[in-house]
């Protein structure tokens, strides 16, 4: 596995945990929907090789954040693979479960609903314990498209079939207890982390560097451009800030189904000249954006965790968080605001930009938080859980 195959926060989490677990003598076999040209020093790769998927010029129909609305479609609007995404996940479960007959394993570790059917089938075949790691639920998506009953049913069945459920925050734990009826005693919270190698870069992107040189303050939003992430609230707050701080540029970094809507919103608000849509950033470009920013804002409507906030802190960027985020549980030093309170959000942004003492305090305290929140720490907690549920203690 390498970072070029990163599909977002879930991919980052799986990579980080794999690295951390491998460092704790866990023998890891990754099971993926289709054979990909990837290698990893942290895990052996096993592939379900679903025949119908293999024939298409795409990596797989199963990937993070897919739902019945965003499932890959042909030009005429029909599904490329002949089935809806729920059927694909169930079909993957059948093929993935077959591997459980031949692949030696002590514990089955499944992440989110797309892999729960495979995890449950593997448990049925091998009798080994199942750990379900929940990174997000249907209720985090509800604000944009409502609850999909079929996906909810798979989530619920997977969590109840699991011997242990891991969630990324206390917020998500409460959701699965209250909305899915999972007993509290079988739920453990393991907050996400960041790569310990994350550090400030020595260069800035050319365009952001030019803005800084011209005396502009830079406010950064980085995430998927979907309703869940609150980009529209970010722009509403931007409008308010610009009334008193006109030399401010608001950078929107990411891609998603709301991109056109957000561009049109910026124009309608009369602030298009102060909003830079930077597209999806990864690797060095992403870290350069953090470093260039005077403040990072995460205005999510519903955020199970929020790894980007930790990355910004590690780089040394002051952070303003939505109170509706899991990372707020561990980032007490960050400024926090309700996602819908754009007046308060704007007030906090302006305050951070204007007050160098506040900025330095947020930078110092944020770095302390981020240095502790590593994937190695998360992997140690997960390893403990795997040891507890495994009938044969992992060496």
C-alpha positions in Angstrom: 0.0 0.0 0.0 1.2 3.5 -0.7 -0.1 7.0 -0.2 -1.0 7.3 -3.9 -3.9 5.0 -3.2 -5.2 7.2 -0.4 -9.0 7.6 -0.7 -9.4 10.0 2.2 -9.5 9.8 6.0 -10.5 6.1 6.0 -7.5 5.1 3.8 -5.1 7.2 6.0 -6.5 5.5 9.1 -6.1 2.0 7.7 -2.5 2.7 6.6 -1.6 4.3 9.9 -3.0 1.4 11.9 -1.3 -1.2 9.6 2.0 0.5 10.2 1.5 0.7 13.9 0.3 -2.9 14.3 3.1 -4.3 12.1 5.5 -2.5 14.5 3.9 -4.5 17.3 4.6 -7.9 15.7 1.1 -8.4 14.2 1.1 -10.5 11.0 -1.3 -8.6 8.8 -3.1 -9.8 5.6 -5.0 -7.0 3.7 -8.0 -8.2 1.8 -9.1 -5.9 -1.0 -11.9 -6.1 -3.6 -9.6 -6.3 -6.6 -5.9 -6.9 -7.3 -4.0 -3.6 -7.5 -0.4 -2.8 -8.3 0.5 -2.0 -4.8 3.0 -3.3 -2.2 3.4 -2.7 1.4 6.2 -3.5 3.9 3.6 -3.6 6.6 1.2 -6.2 5.3 0.8 -9.2 3.0 -1.9 -8.5 0.3 -4.7 -10.9 -0.5 -7.3 -10.2 -3.1 -10.9 -11.4 -3.5 -10.6 -10.9 -7.3 -14.3 -10.6 -8.0 -14.5 -11.6 -11.7 -17.0 -8.9 -12.8 -14.9 -6.2 -11.2 -11.7 -7.3 -12.7 -12.9 -6.7 -16.2 -13.5 -3.0 -15.8 -10.9 -0.2 -16.2 -11.4 1.0 -12.6 -9.8 -0.1 -9.4 -13.0 -1.3 -7.8 -16.6 -0.4 -7.4 -16.0 -0.4 -3.6 -14.2 2.5 -2.0 -14.6 4.9 1.0 -17.6 7.3 1.0 -19.6 5.5 -1.8 -23.3 5.5 -1.4 -26.3 4.7 -3.5 -26.2 8.2 -5.0 -22.5 8.4 -5.8 -22.0 4.9 -7.0 -20.0 4.9 -10.3 -22.3 5.1 -13.3 -22.0 4.9 -17.0 -22.7 7.8 -19.4 -26.3 6.9 -19.6 -26.7 6.9 -15.9 -26.9 3.1 -15.4 -24.6 1.3 -13.0 -21.3 0.2 -14.6 -21.3 -3.1 -12.7 -25.0 -4.1 -13.1 -25.8 -3.8 -9.4 -26.3 -1.2 -6.7 -23.5 -0.5 -4.3 -25.2 -2.5 -1.5 -25.3 -5.6 -3.7 -21.7 -5.1 -4.6 -20.7 -5.0 -0.9 -22.7 -8.2 -0.2 -21.1 -9.9 -3.2 -17.7 -8.9 -2.0 -18.6 -10.5 1.3 -19.1 -13.8 -0.4 -15.8 -13.7 -2.3 -13.9 -12.2 0.6 -15.3 -14.9 3.0 -13.8 -17.6 0.8 -10.4 -16.4 1.6 -11.1 -17.2 5.3 -10.9 -20.9 4.4 -7.3 -20.7 3.2 -5.8 -17.7 4.9 -4.5 -18.4 8.4 -5.8 -15.8 10.8 -6.6 -15.3 14.5 -8.8 -12.2 14.2 -10.9 -10.6 11.5 -10.7 -6.8 11.4 -13.3 -5.0 9.3 -13.6 -1.2 8.7 -17.0 0.4 8.1 -20.1 -1.0 6.3 -18.5 -1.9 2.9 -16.3 -4.5 4.5 -18.7 -5.7 7.3 -20.4 -8.4 5.0 -16.9 -9.8 4.2 -16.0 -9.8 7.9 -19.2 -11.5 8.9 -18.8 -14.2 6.2 -15.2 -14.8 7.2 -16.3 -15.2 10.8 -19.0 -17.7 9.8 -16.4 -19.7 7.8 -13.5 -19.7 10.2 -15.2 -19.1 13.6 -12.6 -16.5 14.4 -13.6 -13.4 16.3 -14.6 -10.2 14.4 -13.6 -6.7 15.3 -15.7 -3.9 13.6 -14.0 -0.5 13.4 -16.5 2.2 12.8 -15.1 5.4 11.2 -18.5 6.9 10.3 -22.2 5.9 10.3 -25.3 6.6 8.2 -26.1 9.3 10.8 -23.0 11.3 9.8 -24.3 11.4 6.2 -27.9 12.0 7.2 -27.6 15.8 6.7 -26.9 15.4 3.0 -29.1 12.5 1.8 -31.0 10.9 4.7 -30.6 7.4 6.1 -30.2 4.6 3.6 -32.1 1.7 5.3 -30.2 -1.0 3.5 -26.8 0.4 4.5 -28.0 1.0 8.1 -29.1 -2.6 8.3 -25.6 -3.8 7.2 -24.0 -1.4 9.7 -26.3 -2.7 12.5 -25.8 -6.4 11.6 -22.1 -6.0 11.4 -21.8 -4.3 14.8 -24.0 -6.8 16.5 -22.1 -9.7 14.9 -18.8 -8.3 16.0 -17.1 -9.5 19.2 -15.9 -6.0 19.7 -16.6 -2.6 18.1 -14.0 0.2 17.9 -15.1 3.7 17.3 -13.0 6.8 16.5 -14.6 9.0 19.1 -16.9 9.1 22.1 -19.4 10.9 19.8 -19.5 7.9 17.5 -19.7 5.5 20.4 -22.8 7.3 21.7 -24.4 7.1 18.2 -24.0 3.3 17.8 -25.2 2.7 21.3 -28.3 5.0 20.9 -29.1 4.4 17.2 -27.9 0.9 16.6 -28.6 -0.7 20.0 -25.0 -2.0 20.5 -24.3 -2.8 24.1 -21.9 -0.2 25.6 -19.7 -2.9 27.1 -18.6 -4.1 23.8 -17.6 -0.7 22.4 -14.1 0.7 22.7 -12.9 4.2 21.7 -9.6 4.6 19.9 -9.0 8.1 18.7 -7.3 8.5 15.3 -3.8 9.7 15.0 -1.4 11.2 12.5 1.9 10.1 10.9 4.8 11.0 13.2 6.7 12.1 10.1 4.2 14.9 9.6 6.3 18.1 10.0 6.5 21.6 8.6 7.8 21.8 5.0 10.4 24.3 4.0 8.6 25.6 0.9 5.2 27.0 0.1 3.1 26.6 -3.0 3.8 29.5 -5.4 0.3 31.0 -5.4 -0.1 30.9 -1.7 3.4 32.2 -1.2 2.6 35.2 -3.5 -0.5 36.0 -1.5 1.5 35.9 1.8 4.1 38.2 0.3 1.4 40.6 -0.7 0.2 40.9 2.9 -2.9 38.7 2.7 -4.0 36.5 5.6 -4.9 33.0 4.5 -7.7 31.0 6.1 -7.9 27.3 5.0 -10.7 24.8 4.6 -9.5 21.3 3.6 -11.8 18.4 3.2 -14.4 16.7 0.9 -16.8 19.2 -0.6 -19.9 17.6 0.7 -22.7 18.9 2.9 -21.3 17.0 5.8 -18.1 19.0 5.9 -19.8 22.4 6.2 -18.1 24.3 3.3 -21.1 26.5 2.8 -20.9 27.6 6.4 -17.2 28.4 5.9 -18.1 30.7 3.1 -20.8 32.4 5.1 -18.3 33.1 7.8 -15.8 34.3 5.2 -18.3 36.9 4.0 -18.5 38.3 7.6 -14.7 38.3 8.1 -14.2 40.3 4.8 -16.3 43.2 6.0 -13.6 44.1 8.5 -10.5 42.3 7.1 -10.6 42.7 3.3 -7.0 41.5 2.8 -8.0 37.9 3.6 -8.0 34.9 1.2 -10.2 31.9 2.0 -8.7 28.7 0.5 -11.1 25.8 -0.2 -9.0 22.7 -0.8 -10.9 19.5 -1.8 -13.3 18.0 -4.2 -16.8 16.6 -4.1 -20.3 16.9 -5.3 -20.8 20.4 -3.8 -17.9 22.0 -5.6 -20.0 23.8 -8.2 -22.5 24.9 -5.6 -19.8 26.4 -3.4 -18.3 28.3 -6.4 -21.7 29.7 -7.2 -22.2 30.5 -3.5 -19.0 32.5 -3.4 -20.0 34.5 -6.4 -23.5 35.1 -5.0 -22.0 36.4 -1.7 -19.8 38.7 -3.7 -16.6 37.2 -2.3 -15.3 35.2 -5.3 -12.2 37.4 -5.6 -11.2 36.4 -2.1 -11.9 32.6 -2.4 -9.4 30.3 -3.9 -10.6 26.8 -4.9 -7.4 24.7 -4.8 -8.8 21.3 -5.7 -7.9 18.0 -4.0 -4.5 18.2 -2.3 -2.3 15.4 -1.1 1.2 14.8 0.2 3.5 17.8 0.2 0.9 20.1 -1.4 -1.4 19.4 1.5 1.2 20.1 4.1 2.3 23.3 2.3 -1.3 24.5 2.4 -1.4 23.9 6.2 1.9 25.8 6.6 0.8 28.7 4.5 -2.4 29.2 6.4 -2.8 31.6 9.2 -5.7 29.6 10.6 -7.3 26.3 9.7 -11.1 26.0 10.0 -13.0 22.6 10.2 -16.7 23.6 10.2 -18.1 20.0 9.8 -21.8 19.4 10.4 -21.0 15.9 11.6 -17.4 14.7 11.9 -16.7 11.4 13.5 -13.1 12.4 14.1 -11.2 14.8 11.8 -7.6 13.9 11.1 -7.0 17.1 9.2 -7.2 19.1 12.4 -4.4 17.1 14.0 -2.3 17.5 10.8 -2.7 21.2 10.9 -1.8 21.4 14.6 1.3 19.3 14.0 2.4 21.6 11.2 1.9 24.6 13.6 -1.3 26.2 12.3 -3.9 27.5 14.7 -7.2 25.5 14.5 -10.9 26.4 14.8 -13.0 23.3 15.2 -16.7 22.5 14.9 -18.1 21.4 18.3 -19.7 18.6 16.3 -16.4 16.8 15.7 -14.8 13.9 17.4 -11.3 15.5 17.4 -12.7 18.2 19.7 -12.6 15.5 22.4 -8.8 15.4 22.4 -8.1 19.0 21.1 -9.2 21.0 24.1 -6.8 23.8 23.3 -8.4 24.5 19.9 -11.0 27.1 19.5 -14.5 25.5 19.1 -17.7 26.7 17.6 -21.1 25.3 16.5 -21.0 24.7 12.8 -24.2 26.8 12.2 -22.9 29.8 14.2 -21.2 31.6 11.3 -21.2 34.9 13.3 -19.1 33.3 16.1 -17.0 31.4 13.5 -16.2 34.7 11.8 -15.4 36.4 15.1 -13.0 33.6 16.1 -11.2 33.7 12.7 -10.8 37.5 12.9 -9.6 37.2 16.5 -6.9 34.6 15.6 -5.7 36.8 12.6 -5.5 39.9 14.7 -4.0 38.6 18.0 -0.4 37.3 17.7 -0.3 36.2 21.3 -3.4 34.1 20.9 -1.9 32.6 17.7 1.3 31.6 19.4 -0.6 30.0 22.3 -2.8 28.0 19.9 0.2 26.9 17.9 2.2 25.7 21.0 -0.8 23.9 22.6 -1.8 22.4 19.3 1.6 20.9 18.7 1.6 19.3 22.1 -1.8 17.6 21.3 -0.7 16.4 17.9 2.7 15.0 19.1 0.7 12.7 21.4 -1.9 11.7 18.9 0.1 9.3 16.8 -0.9 6.1 14.9 1.5 4.2 17.1 -0.5 5.2 20.2 -3.8 4.1 18.4 -2.2 0.9 17.2 -1.2 0.0 20.8 -4.8 0.4 21.9 -6.0 -1.7 19.0 -3.4 -4.4 19.6 -4.6 -4.6 23.2 -8.2 -5.1 21.9 -7.1 -7.8 19.4 -5.3 -9.7 22.1 -8.4 -9.7 24.3 -10.7 -11.0 21.7 -8.3 -13.5 20.0 -8.7 -17.1 21.2 -5.0 -17.6 20.5 -2.8 -14.7 21.8 -1.0 -13.1 18.9 2.8 -13.5 19.2 
